[in-house]
Amino acid sequence: MDPKTLSVSQRVTLLVKALNGAQRTNEALAQCVDGEAMLDVLLDASAKLGLGLSREQLANTPPIRDWVWWKNKEALLTIGDNKPRYQQDGGQGRQRGAKPDGPAAASDQEPPRRKFLGLF
């Protein structure tokens, strides 16, 4: 069966399965400085396997798309001031005005919390 007759997602799945255990290819992917370099390595692997995947197909098909995104640290979706989501969420769980030293340092400066007894 010719792999080029399969859908793009099926060919990408074959590529991902072929990469599992391919030590030299995985080392090359790990040493890439950005997503474009990763795509070059993956295009070469695709050509060796005869999958016939294009750069655009690799860049737009999960999980390769997600690997490239992670390597570039570019969010697929931004909210607010065009700040990537992973940077917006950096302060979650911290109290406002809290120093990186921890919540104990911030509790000395803030008044105690009021208890809400409710209406019922």
C-alpha positions as CSV (number, residue, x, y, z in Angstrom):
1,M,0.0,0.0,0.0
2,D,1.3,3.4,-0.9
3,P,1.5,5.8,2.1
4,K,0.8,8.8,-0.1
5,T,-2.7,7.6,-0.6
6,L,-3.5,7.9,3.1
7,S,-4.9,11.1,4.6
8,V,-2.5,13.7,6.0
9,S,-3.3,12.8,9.6
10,Q,-2.7,9.1,9.0
11,R,0.7,9.9,7.4
12,V,1.6,12.2,10.3
13,T,0.6,9.3,12.7
14,L,2.9,7.0,10.8
15,L,5.8,9.5,11.1
16,V,5.2,9.9,14.8
17,K,5.3,6.1,15.3
18,A,8.5,5.9,13.2
19,L,10.1,8.6,15.4
20,N,9.4,6.5,18.5
21,G,12.8,4.9,19.3
22,A,14.7,6.7,16.4
23,Q,17.5,8.0,18.6
24,R,19.4,10.1,16.1
25,T,16.3,11.8,14.8
26,N,15.1,12.5,18.3
27,E,18.5,14.0,19.2
28,A,18.4,16.1,16.1
29,L,14.9,17.4,17.1
30,A,16.0,18.2,20.6
31,Q,19.0,20.2,19.3
32,C,16.9,22.3,17.0
33,V,16.8,26.0,17.9
34,D,13.3,26.7,16.7
35,G,10.3,25.2,15.1
36,E,11.5,25.8,11.5
37,A,14.6,23.7,12.2
38,M,12.4,21.0,13.6
39,L,10.3,21.0,10.4
40,D,13.4,20.6,8.4
41,V,14.3,17.4,10.4
42,L,10.8,16.1,10.1
43,L,10.6,16.8,6.4
44,D,13.8,14.8,5.9
45,A,12.3,11.9,8.0
46,S,9.1,12.1,6.0
47,A,11.0,11.9,2.7
48,K,13.1,8.9,3.9
49,L,9.9,7.1,4.9
50,G,8.2,8.0,1.6
51,L,5.3,9.7,3.3
52,G,5.4,12.8,1.0
53,L,4.4,15.3,3.6
54,S,4.9,19.0,2.9
55,R,6.2,21.6,5.4
56,E,2.7,23.2,5.5
57,Q,1.0,19.8,6.2
58,L,3.5,19.1,9.1
59,A,3.1,22.6,10.5
60,N,-0.7,22.4,10.6
61,T,-1.3,18.8,11.7
62,P,-1.2,17.8,15.4
63,P,0.9,16.6,17.2
64,I,3.7,18.1,15.0
65,R,1.9,21.5,15.1
66,D,2.0,21.4,18.9
67,W,5.7,20.4,19.0
68,V,6.6,23.3,16.7
69,W,4.4,25.7,18.9
70,W,6.1,24.4,22.0
71,K,9.6,24.8,20.5
72,N,8.8,28.4,19.4
73,K,7.0,29.2,22.6
74,E,4.3,30.9,20.5
75,A,0.7,30.6,21.7
76,L,-1.9,29.4,19.2
77,L,-4.4,31.7,20.9
78,T,-3.8,35.0,22.6
79,I,-6.1,36.8,24.9
80,G,-5.9,40.4,26.0
81,D,-2.8,42.4,25.2
82,N,-1.5,40.0,22.6
83,K,0.3,38.2,25.4
84,P,0.7,34.4,24.9
85,R,-1.5,32.5,27.2
86,Y,1.3,30.7,29.0
87,Q,2.7,34.2,30.1
88,Q,-0.7,35.4,31.2
89,D,-1.2,32.5,33.5
90,G,2.2,32.9,35.2
91,G,0.8,34.6,38.3
92,Q,-2.1,32.3,38.9
93,G,-2.5,31.3,42.5
94,R,-0.5,34.2,43.9
95,Q,-2.0,36.9,46.0
96,R,-2.0,40.4,44.6
97,G,1.1,42.3,45.7
98,A,2.7,39.1,47.0
99,K,6.4,38.9,46.7
100,P,8.0,35.7,45.2
101,D,9.1,34.9,48.8
102,G,5.7,33.4,49.4
103,P,2.3,34.1,50.9
104,A,3.7,34.4,54.5
105,A,5.6,37.6,53.6
106,A,2.4,39.1,52.1
107,S,0.2,38.1,55.0
108,D,2.1,40.4,57.4
109,Q,1.1,43.4,55.3
110,E,-2.5,42.6,54.5
111,P,-5.4,43.0,56.9
112,P,-7.1,39.7,58.0
113,R,-9.9,38.4,55.7
114,R,-13.4,39.1,56.7
115,K,-15.8,36.1,57.1
116,F,-19.0,36.2,55.1
117,L,-21.8,34.6,57.1
118,G,-24.3,34.7,54.3
119,L,-28.0,35.6,54.2
120,F,-29.5,32.2,55.1
